Structures are given as structure tokens and as C-alpha cells.
Amino acid sequence: MRNSKEIQKDEYYEFYKKTFNEFLDPVAYTHFTTEGEVEFRSVLYIPGMGPLNNDDVVNPKTKNIRLYVKRVFISDDFDGELVRIMRKRLVRKTFDMIQEISESENKEDYKKFWENFGRFIKLGCIEDSGNHKRITPLLRFYTSKSEEDLKSLDDYVENMDENQKAIYYLATDSLKSAKTAPFLEKLLQKDIEVLYLIDPIDEVAIQNLQTYKEKKFVDISKEDLELGDEDEVKERETKQEYNLLCDWIKQQLGDKVAKVQVSKRLSSSPCVLVSGKFGWSANMERLMKAQALGDTSSLEFMRGRRILEINPDHPIVRDLNAACKNAPDSTDAKRAVELLYDTALISSRFD
């Protein structure tokens, strides 16, 4: 292999296109020599377009290093200490190359890379726990403060208020449904940024990371949401005032909900349905149902508890609070509870 100082950029491109039967220029390349336990020279390329067949990427067989002699494929079924060291160093160099693109002044380069390979970077969050520290800075998401341009987690953390203790996210099926979700109301009011996870793989990827820069990832669609600035005295007083209403609504809805409680996340909606801590979110439940092709019997054990949260500042909730005390058998009040529940099912994306 020739010395990298002797080779021009167009020669690298020509070699790439002829060797790999490609028609687009690569996004990036690197030519390097590794010394130490094992010495070898390498040229790595990032293709100009992602693979059309995802099976080629997720198939364990295609991840093996392939041996060619004079461009003739010999085998990919071998392993050992030599191959392990080579693989480790090639992976490290690949991450360095991707990181360099992400830090480039030309933002279009990384945008192009992300469009083609973003889903595989996210897959690495699930399959490659050993490289989480390298993968996480490469991730990009839309957020409540960046609905047009994708944002890195580094930018998110940098823009956090110093009192914010967590990275908040909402998993759903589209940017439109994320922007209109009731879970966001109080966070937007408090100017807290929320990640929008709109790809099916996003939620599982983030759950595998758990934390970034000592900040825990928190799903805002699940119970016990803490925003860090709660007035405990006021909360206790509000809870006492609406205890009877919560019990009465639970009685009307029966097993449709695990419990009813006063919400900390609502500002304009009367109520919302949230998931329990340890079960699926509404988004995950929807994805699992789609994969089950209609047979949902085996999914029931993982379905999250549904908890109805009510907004004590909403006129409808205040009227119901008065009704449950003065006219608990009112047909209109009971009908209003059913209507609120059905509305919450839709707005919370359970149906």
C-alpha cells in the first residue's frame, strides 16, 4: 500500500468507487498505519449512501472482518487475538472519523451522514454497550426548542438550567404528535427542553443509555414526574383538597385505570393518562401491538399501568370536585368522567 502523503483525494475516491462498485463519492475517508502489538495499514471509507438492505448490517455474519487476496474474497469465518485487536482499532478509528465529521464547520456533512446512518448509530446504543461513550455524542434529535434542526445531547446539556437534574424526553410516532402532547404543558411553561423521540428505535436506544454526563434520561409520559422546583406545601394542600375527587373518579372508571392522582405536568388540559414506572409507555405499547399483528394476548403482562392525572386548575375538574361532594350520584358528572377518560386515551396516544 502506498504512503498516504503520495495519494491525492481523487485517487482515494476512484479506488473506493472501483473497489466497492459505488457511484457516489464517500462522505469521508481515513488512511492510517497502526503499530504496536499488531502492525497494519488501512483505508476506511464512510459511504455516500446507507445500505439499501438493513439485513446486511444487522446480520452477525456480515459484521465479521472479510479476508481478500488480490481483491478475491477468501473467507469471513475466522477469529482470534489478531482479528480482535484489528477490529478494536478499526472501530476506534471509525468513531474518530465520524466524530470529526460531526465537529466540522460544514454542518451539511454530518446532516448527510445522519440521514444515511443515523439509525445504525442508534442501533449501537442497543447492541454495543462497550462504546456508549463514543456513540452518545453522535446522536441527534429534534426537541421542543429545535423542531426544524436536529440537536446533539451535548447542546441539550449545555443549554440546561443549572437546577435541571435530568434530560427529559417524549417518545411518540411523529413530530406533530410530539408537539401537541399534553405531557409537555408544564415543561414548556417552565422553559424546560424536551427531546422528541420519533423513530421506532429511539425509545429503546435511550433506555439502554440511561444517563449522559451524569444526567438521567426521564420519560415525561410516565408517573412520578419530578421537575425539581415543586412547592411541597402547596402540593400537599392540593392533594388533600382533591383526594375525594380522585377516589370518586377511580370508582367510576374501575379497572380502566390503576389510580387517579393530581398532576404536576398539566397547565391547560383537564387530564392526561400516564404509564406506570416499569411498564411500557403508550408509544412502546403501540409499537408492540403493531408487531403482534392483532394478537395482543401475549402482551398484556408488559402493558404499563394506566394512571389518570387531573389538572386541579382546570374549570371542568373544579366543577367535578364540587359535584363529587354535593351530588356524587349525578348522571351528568359520571358522564363527564367517561368523556374525560376517552379524551385522555386519545390525547395521550393510547388509542
C-alpha positions, 0 to 999 in steps of 0.5 A: 500500500502506498504512503498516504502523503503520495495519494491525492483525494481523487485517487482515494475516491476512484479506488473506493468507487472501483473497489466497492462498485459505488457511484457516489463519492464517500462522505469521508475517508481515513488512511492510517498505519497502526503499530504496536502489538499488531502492525497494519495499514488501512483505508476506511471509507464512510459511504455516500449512501446507507445500505439499501438492505438493513439485513446486511448490517444487522446480520452477525455474519456480515459484521465479521472482518472479510479476508481478500487476496488480490481483491478475491474474497477468501473467507469471513469465518475466522477469529482470534487475538489478531482479528480482535485487536484489528477490529478494536482499532478499526472501530476506534478509528471509525468513531474518530472519523465520524466524530470529526465529521460531526465537529466540522464547520460544514454542518451539511456533512454530518446532516448527510451522514445522519440521514444515511446512518443515523439509525445504525448509530442508534442501533449501537446504543442497543447492541454495543454497550462497550462504546456508549461513550463514543456513540452518545455524542453522535446522536441527534434529535429534534426537541421542543426548542429545535423542531426544524434542526436536529440537536446533539445531547451535548447542546441539550446539556449545555443549554440546561438550567443549572437546577435541571437534574435530568434530560427529559424526553417524549417518545411518540410516532411523529413530530406533530404528535410530539408537539401537541402532547399534553405531557409537555404543558408544564415543561414548556411553561417552565422553559424546560427542553424536551427531546422528541423521540420519533423513530421506532428505535429511539425509545429503546436506544435511550433506555439502554443509555440511561444517563449522559454526563451524569444526567438521567434520561426521564420519560415525561409520559410516565408517573412520578414526574419530578421537575425539581422546583415543586412547592411541597406545601402547596402540593400537599394542600392540593392533594388533600383538597382533591383526594375525594375527587380522585377516589370518586373518579377511580370508582367510576372508571374501575379497572380502566385505570390503576389510580387517579392522582393530581398532576404536576405536568398539566397547565391547560388540559383537564387530564392526561393518562400516564404509564406506570414506572416499569411498564411500557409507555403508550408509544412502546405499547403501540409499537408492540401491538403493531408487531403482534399483528392483532394478537395482543394476548401475549402482551398484556403482562408488559402493558404499563399501568394506566394512571389518570392525572387531573389538572386541579386548575382546570374549570371542568375538574373544579366543577367535578370536585364540587359535584363529587361532594354535593351530588356524587350520584349525578348522571351528568358528572359520571358522564363527564368522567367517561368523556374525560377518560376517552379524551385522555386515551386519545390525547395521550396516544393510547388509542 
